[in-house]
Amino acid sequence: MICICDIILTYSPWSEDWFQEIYSKIKDHTLVTEDRCYIIHRFCKQCLHFEGAFTECFVYRGGIAFLIAHILVNNYVQDRQVHLFDTFSGMPAIANEDPSGFKEGLFRDVSLSAVKDYLQILPFIIFYQCLIPEILKKENVKDL
Ligand SMILES: C[S@@+](CC[C@H](N)C(=O)[O-])C[C@H]1O[C@@H](n2cnc3c(N)ncnc32)[C@H](O)[C@@H]1O
């Protein structure tokens, strides 16, 4: 006899081969856990039903950006851009005022050129090496 509780508890669609293939390409480039990457993938796929660009704030090594761009490429979407905002050099000084505990300099083991190299096979990506939220106050960014 199979207990229904066992089935529910062990249901992990991120273990499926198709997702593992994608995840193998991003796992060394993201801090986001496998199950959450799967959920982000499903949400972004649904977003293809809406118009507009994709934006990621806090990109770090680019794993989630890869996930988004991969969805666009795999679904033959060619008219969307992916806008990526980060310092690409770690947490800025303003982080010291944030109660989250992420202090200045954390996540500095990255560079804009390294993220660009990683994402170069994916089109439509625009990089903003910047401080959030300052960049979001700029006129041209509001219209994305
Ligand atoms: C926790 S990581 C983001 C996780 C990432 N999405 C991933 O897939 O692993 C934090 C990133 O946000 C950036 N960051 C934090 N505060 C920032 C700010 N105010 N402006 C720009 N970038 C910031 C850091 O430089 C770092 O790259």
The ligand as an SDF file (V2000), in Angstrom:
LIG
                    3D

 27 29  0  0  0  0  0  0  0  0999 V2000
   22.0570   37.6040   -2.0870 C   0  0  0  0  0  0  0  0  0  0  0  0
   22.8540   38.1360   -3.5820 S   0  0  0  0  0  0  0  0  0  0  0  0
   21.5620   38.0010   -4.7700 C   0  0  0  0  0  0  0  0  0  0  0  0
   21.2330   36.5390   -5.1010 C   0  0  0  0  0  0  0  0  0  0  0  0
   21.2230   36.2280   -6.5710 C   0  0  0  0  0  0  0  0  0  0  0  0
   19.9700   36.5980   -7.2180 N   0  0  0  0  0  0  0  0  0  0  0  0
   21.5410   34.7640   -6.8040 C   0  0  0  0  0  0  0  0  0  0  0  0
   20.9490   34.1750   -7.7270 O   0  0  0  0  0  0  0  0  0  0  0  0
   22.4040   34.2230   -6.1040 O   0  0  0  0  0  0  0  0  0  0  0  0
   23.0160   39.8360   -3.3120 C   0  0  0  0  0  0  0  0  0  0  0  0
   23.5230   40.6510   -4.5240 C   0  0  0  0  0  0  0  0  0  0  0  0
   22.8970   41.9130   -4.4360 O   0  0  0  0  0  0  0  0  0  0  0  0
   23.8600   42.9430   -4.6570 C   0  0  0  0  0  0  0  0  0  0  0  0
   23.3550   44.1310   -3.9730 N   0  0  0  0  0  0  0  0  0  0  0  0
   22.9230   44.2210   -2.6970 C   0  0  0  0  0  0  0  0  0  0  0  0
   22.4940   45.4580   -2.4020 N   0  0  0  0  0  0  0  0  0  0  0  0
   22.6470   46.1860   -3.5400 C   0  0  0  0  0  0  0  0  0  0  0  0
   22.3520   47.5460   -3.9040 C   0  0  0  0  0  0  0  0  0  0  0  0
   21.8210   48.4110   -3.0170 N   0  0  0  0  0  0  0  0  0  0  0  0
   22.6000   47.9440   -5.1720 N   0  0  0  0  0  0  0  0  0  0  0  0
   23.1190   47.0890   -6.0670 C   0  0  0  0  0  0  0  0  0  0  0  0
   23.4050   45.7760   -5.8070 N   0  0  0  0  0  0  0  0  0  0  0  0
   23.1890   45.3370   -4.5550 C   0  0  0  0  0  0  0  0  0  0  0  0
   25.1480   42.3750   -4.1300 C   0  0  0  0  0  0  0  0  0  0  0  0
   26.2570   43.0140   -4.7170 O   0  0  0  0  0  0  0  0  0  0  0  0
   25.0290   40.9040   -4.5380 C   0  0  0  0  0  0  0  0  0  0  0  0
   25.5470   40.6930   -5.8340 O   0  0  0  0  0  0  0  0  0  0  0  0
  1  2  1  0
  2  3  1  0
  2 10  1  0
  3  4  1  0
  4  5  1  0
  5  6  1  0
  5  7  1  0
  7  8  2  0
  7  9  1  0
 10 11  1  0
 11 12  1  0
 11 26  1  0
 12 13  1  0
 13 14  1  0
 13 24  1  0
 14 15  1  0
 14 23  1  0
 15 16  2  0
 16 17  1  0
 17 18  1  0
 17 23  2  0
 18 19  1  0
 18 20  2  0
 20 21  1  0
 21 22  2  0
 22 23  1  0
 24 25  1  0
 24 26  1  0
 26 27  1  0
M  CHG  2   2   1   9  -1
M  END
$$$$
